[in-house]
């Protein structure tokens, strides 16, 4: 896995816009040596909501911080800044405890990652990044182009597969996605691969038939007796509260084991990371911080909060 130093450098670069946006305003507010009064509480609450943290989680954070202030644990605005960082990290760590009990991939044992998400979130690119991530860490990886509804999706995955030096199993556009998955699993076993990563159609959560197709793919995987299967949802950080709705629907229909947050480098908000994990109770496993193949980091709550909020120095 990535070293902590390298991961932190990637995160610092990837969340620069968010750190300079609403979270930058929060940092400025709480490091200005202001008295902790009603105006400060109101401004902090407003900024958290504007940063896409979400109303419910903002309420929870404010209640916790007010309680610590009343107990004398927070005496200055800088204390409040550090307490907020702790509270944000805790909100992520609570879901991190729900991570899959087994690694997503194990050498010598066939594993499968089923990647879902709506069109436009960076799903196919994320799959290539995951393939590259695991290949560089010594795994034998196969990609499956099971988004057969769009020819462009198949072609895109083939191109990314070549860049990542990972083989792609694909059929013609319009083919049965289940057949692609079956052939990819068969090819993986023939090649003694450790991991199959499956692309799926960019399902709008309102499309019943596409969600049923996703269930069919999962049944095919289960019938092939794959010992280790993980379902990851790709969420675009720039979509704000819409990301929560998507995550809720996929969690209900497909069942989710983890999240991949993409396009963190493209938003001045970033708080949706906290909101979406709280709403669906699913941990973030990876974050995408750019368009390059290596712009993917395994997720650490403390590192993420430090990168997003900053260290409070002025």
C-alpha positions as CSV (number, residue, x, y, z in Angstrom):
1,X,0.0,0.0,0.0
2,X,1.0,3.6,-0.3
3,X,3.3,5.0,2.3
4,X,1.7,7.4,4.7
5,X,4.0,10.2,3.6
6,X,3.2,9.8,-0.1
7,X,-0.5,9.4,0.6
8,X,-0.5,12.6,2.6
9,X,1.3,14.5,-0.2
10,X,-1.3,13.2,-2.7
11,X,-4.2,14.3,-0.4
12,X,-2.7,17.7,0.2
13,X,-2.6,18.3,-3.5
14,X,-6.0,16.8,-4.2
15,X,-8.0,18.7,-1.6
16,X,-6.2,22.0,-2.1
17,X,-9.4,23.6,-3.5
18,X,-11.5,22.5,-0.6
19,X,-8.8,23.5,1.9
20,X,-8.9,27.0,0.4
21,X,-12.7,27.1,0.1
22,X,-15.2,26.7,2.9
23,X,-12.9,24.7,5.1
24,X,-10.4,27.5,4.7
25,X,-13.0,29.9,5.9
26,X,-13.6,27.6,9.0
27,X,-9.9,27.6,9.7
28,X,-9.7,31.4,9.4
29,X,-12.7,31.8,11.7
30,X,-11.4,29.5,14.5
31,X,-7.7,30.6,14.4
32,X,-8.5,34.3,14.7
33,X,-8.5,34.3,18.6
34,X,-12.1,35.2,18.7
35,X,-14.3,34.8,21.8
36,X,-16.5,31.8,21.7
37,X,-19.9,33.4,21.6
38,X,-23.2,33.0,19.8
39,X,-22.0,34.7,16.7
40,X,-19.0,32.3,16.4
41,X,-21.3,29.3,16.9
42,X,-23.7,30.6,14.2
43,X,-20.9,31.3,11.7
44,X,-19.3,27.9,12.3
45,X,-22.6,26.1,11.8
46,X,-23.4,28.0,8.6
47,X,-19.9,27.2,7.1
48,X,-20.2,23.5,7.9
49,X,-23.5,23.3,6.1
50,X,-22.2,25.4,3.1
51,X,-19.2,22.9,2.9
52,X,-21.7,20.1,2.3
53,X,-21.2,18.4,5.6
54,X,-25.0,18.0,5.8
55,X,-27.6,19.3,8.3
56,X,-27.8,16.2,10.5
57,X,-24.1,15.7,10.9
58,X,-23.6,19.4,11.4
59,X,-26.1,19.3,14.3
60,X,-24.3,16.3,15.8
61,X,-20.9,18.1,15.5
62,X,-22.3,21.3,17.0
63,X,-23.9,19.5,19.9
64,X,-20.6,17.7,20.7
65,X,-18.5,20.9,20.5
66,X,-20.9,22.9,22.7
67,X,-20.9,20.1,25.3
68,X,-17.1,20.1,25.3
69,X,-17.1,23.9,25.6
70,X,-19.6,23.8,28.5
71,X,-17.4,21.2,30.3
72,X,-14.4,23.5,30.1
73,X,-12.5,21.4,27.6
74,X,-12.7,24.1,25.0
75,X,-11.7,27.6,26.2
76,X,-10.4,29.4,23.1
77,X,-11.3,29.4,19.4
78,X,-8.1,27.6,18.6
79,X,-9.2,24.8,21.0
80,X,-12.5,24.7,19.1
81,X,-10.5,24.3,15.9
82,X,-8.7,21.3,17.1
83,X,-11.8,19.8,18.7
84,X,-13.6,20.2,15.4
85,X,-10.9,18.3,13.6
86,X,-11.1,15.5,16.2
87,X,-14.9,15.4,15.8
88,X,-14.7,15.2,12.0
89,X,-12.1,12.4,12.1
90,X,-14.2,10.5,14.6
91,X,-17.2,10.7,12.3
92,X,-15.1,9.0,9.6
93,X,-13.5,6.5,12.0
94,X,-16.9,5.3,13.2
95,X,-17.7,4.0,9.7
96,X,-14.1,2.9,9.1
97,X,-14.7,0.3,11.8
98,X,-17.2,-1.3,9.4
99,X,-14.5,-2.0,6.7
100,X,-14.6,-5.5,5.2
101,X,-13.1,-8.0,7.6
102,X,-11.0,-9.4,4.8
103,X,-8.6,-7.5,2.5
104,X,-10.2,-6.6,-0.9
105,X,-7.6,-8.9,-2.6
106,X,-5.4,-11.7,-1.4
107,X,-2.5,-13.2,-3.4
108,X,-3.3,-16.8,-4.4
109,X,-7.0,-16.5,-3.9
110,X,-9.4,-15.1,-6.5
111,X,-11.2,-12.0,-5.3
112,X,-13.6,-9.7,-7.1
113,X,-14.4,-6.0,-6.8
114,X,-17.8,-5.0,-8.3
115,X,-17.7,-1.3,-9.0
116,X,-21.0,0.6,-9.3
117,X,-22.1,4.2,-9.7
118,X,-23.9,6.6,-12.1
119,X,-22.5,7.9,-15.3
120,X,-20.1,10.8,-15.0
121,X,-18.7,10.0,-11.5
122,X,-15.3,8.7,-12.8
123,X,-16.2,5.1,-12.4
124,X,-14.3,3.6,-15.4
125,X,-11.2,5.8,-14.6
126,X,-11.4,4.6,-11.0
127,X,-11.4,1.0,-12.1
128,X,-8.2,1.6,-14.1
129,X,-6.7,3.3,-11.0
130,X,-7.6,0.4,-8.8
131,X,-6.1,-2.1,-11.3
132,X,-2.9,0.0,-11.4
133,X,-2.9,0.3,-7.6
134,X,-3.1,-3.5,-7.1
135,X,-0.8,-4.4,-9.9
136,X,1.9,-2.1,-8.5
137,X,1.4,-3.9,-5.2
138,X,2.2,-7.3,-6.7
139,X,-1.3,-8.6,-7.6
140,X,-2.3,-10.3,-10.9
141,X,-5.3,-8.3,-12.0
142,X,-8.0,-8.6,-14.7
143,X,-10.5,-6.0,-15.6
144,X,-14.0,-6.8,-16.9
145,X,-15.8,-4.4,-19.2
146,X,-19.4,-5.3,-18.2
147,X,-20.8,-1.8,-19.0
148,X,-21.9,-3.1,-22.4
149,X,-24.7,-0.5,-22.8
150,X,-22.2,2.1,-24.0
151,X,-19.5,1.3,-26.6
152,X,-17.6,4.3,-25.3
153,X,-17.3,2.7,-21.9
154,X,-15.8,-0.5,-23.3
155,X,-13.3,1.5,-25.4
156,X,-12.4,3.7,-22.5
157,X,-11.7,0.8,-20.2
158,X,-9.5,-0.9,-22.9
159,X,-7.5,2.3,-23.3
160,X,-7.1,2.7,-19.5
161,X,-6.2,-1.0,-19.2
162,X,-3.4,-0.6,-21.7
163,X,-2.1,2.4,-19.7
164,X,-2.2,0.4,-16.5
165,X,-0.8,-2.7,-18.1
166,X,-3.8,-4.7,-17.0
167,X,-5.7,-7.1,-19.3
168,X,-9.3,-6.3,-20.1
169,X,-12.0,-8.9,-20.9
170,X,-14.7,-7.4,-23.2
171,X,-17.5,-8.3,-25.6
172,X,-19.2,-6.3,-28.3
173,X,-21.5,-3.4,-27.3
174,X,-24.9,-4.6,-26.3
175,X,-23.7,-8.0,-25.2
176,X,-25.0,-9.6,-22.0
177,X,-23.1,-8.1,-19.1
178,X,-23.4,-11.3,-17.2
179,X,-21.6,-13.2,-20.0
180,X,-18.7,-10.7,-19.8
181,X,-18.4,-11.3,-16.0
182,X,-18.5,-15.1,-16.5
183,X,-15.8,-15.0,-19.1
184,X,-13.7,-12.6,-17.0
185,X,-13.8,-14.9,-14.0
186,X,-13.0,-17.9,-16.2
187,X,-10.0,-16.0,-17.7
188,X,-8.8,-14.9,-14.3
189,X,-8.8,-18.5,-13.1
190,X,-7.0,-19.6,-16.2
191,X,-4.3,-16.9,-15.6
192,X,-4.1,-17.6,-11.9
193,X,-5.2,-14.0,-11.3
194,X,-5.7,-12.7,-7.8
195,X,-8.3,-10.0,-8.6
196,X,-11.1,-9.3,-11.1
197,X,-12.4,-5.7,-11.1
198,X,-15.7,-5.3,-12.8
199,X,-17.1,-2.2,-14.5
200,X,-20.9,-1.9,-14.6
201,X,-23.3,0.3,-16.5
202,X,-23.7,3.8,-15.2
203,X,-27.0,3.1,-13.5
204,X,-29.3,5.9,-12.7
205,X,-30.8,4.9,-9.4
206,X,-34.3,5.5,-10.8
207,X,-33.8,2.8,-13.5
208,X,-35.3,-0.4,-12.1
209,X,-34.2,-2.7,-15.0
210,X,-30.6,-1.6,-14.7
211,X,-30.6,-2.2,-10.9
212,X,-32.0,-5.7,-11.6
213,X,-29.1,-6.2,-14.1
214,X,-26.7,-5.4,-11.3
215,X,-28.3,-8.0,-9.1
216,X,-28.0,-10.6,-11.9
217,X,-24.3,-9.9,-12.2
218,X,-23.9,-10.5,-8.5
219,X,-25.7,-13.8,-8.7
220,X,-23.3,-14.9,-11.5
221,X,-20.3,-14.0,-9.3
222,X,-21.8,-16.0,-6.4
223,X,-22.5,-19.0,-8.6
224,X,-18.8,-19.0,-9.6
225,X,-17.9,-19.5,-6.0
226,X,-15.6,-16.5,-5.8
227,X,-14.5,-16.5,-2.1
228,X,-14.0,-12.8,-1.7
229,X,-16.4,-10.3,-3.2
230,X,-16.5,-6.5,-2.5
231,X,-19.0,-4.0,-3.9
232,X,-17.6,-0.4,-4.1
233,X,-19.7,2.7,-5.0
234,X,-17.9,5.5,-6.8
235,X,-19.1,8.9,-5.6
236,X,-18.3,12.2,-7.2
237,X,-17.5,14.8,-4.5
238,X,-18.5,17.7,-6.8
239,X,-22.1,16.5,-6.8
240,X,-22.7,17.5,-3.2
241,X,-25.9,16.3,-1.6
242,X,-26.9,14.4,-4.8
243,X,-24.1,12.0,-3.9
244,X,-26.0,11.1,-0.7
245,X,-29.2,10.2,-2.6
246,X,-27.2,8.0,-5.0
247,X,-25.4,6.2,-2.1
248,X,-28.7,5.6,-0.3
249,X,-30.3,4.0,-3.3
250,X,-27.3,1.8,-4.2
251,X,-26.9,0.7,-0.6
252,X,-30.6,-0.3,-0.6
253,X,-30.5,-2.1,-3.9
254,X,-27.0,-3.5,-4.3
255,X,-25.5,-3.6,-0.8
256,X,-22.3,-1.7,-0.4
257,X,-19.0,-2.6,1.3
258,X,-17.1,0.6,0.7
259,X,-16.9,4.0,-1.1
260,X,-14.5,5.5,-3.5
261,X,-14.7,9.3,-3.5
262,X,-13.6,10.9,-6.8
263,X,-12.9,14.4,-8.0
264,X,-11.9,15.8,-4.6
265,X,-9.6,18.1,-6.6
266,X,-12.5,19.7,-8.3
267,X,-14.6,21.0,-5.4
268,X,-14.3,23.9,-3.0
269,X,-16.6,22.1,-0.5
270,X,-15.5,18.5,0.3
271,X,-17.8,18.1,3.2
272,X,-19.9,15.5,1.3
273,X,-17.2,13.0,2.3
274,X,-18.4,13.2,5.9
275,X,-22.1,13.4,5.0
276,X,-22.3,10.4,2.7
277,X,-20.4,8.1,5.1
278,X,-22.8,9.0,7.9
279,X,-25.9,8.5,5.8
280,X,-25.1,5.1,4.5
281,X,-22.8,3.8,7.2
282,X,-20.3,2.6,4.7
283,X,-16.6,3.5,5.0
284,X,-14.4,5.2,2.4
285,X,-11.7,2.9,1.2
286,X,-10.1,5.1,-1.5
287,X,-10.1,8.7,-2.7
288,X,-9.3,9.9,-6.1
289,X,-7.3,13.1,-6.3
290,X,-6.7,13.7,-10.0
291,X,-6.8,12.3,-13.5
292,X,-3.5,10.3,-13.5
293,X,-3.3,6.6,-12.9
294,X,-1.6,7.0,-9.6
295,X,-4.0,9.7,-8.4
296,X,-5.7,7.2,-6.0
297,X,-5.0,6.9,-2.3
298,X,-6.1,4.4,0.3
299,X,-8.1,6.3,2.8
300,X,-7.0,7.3,6.3
301,X,-9.4,9.5,8.4
302,X,-6.8,11.5,10.3
303,X,-4.7,12.2,7.2
304,X,-7.8,13.3,5.3
305,X,-9.0,15.7,7.9
306,X,-5.5,17.1,8.4
307,X,-5.2,17.7,4.6
308,X,-8.7,19.1,4.3
309,X,-8.9,21.4,7.2
310,X,-5.2,22.3,7.6
311,X,-3.1,22.7,10.7
312,X,-4.4,26.1,11.8
313,X,-1.1,28.0,11.3
314,X,-1.6,31.5,10.1
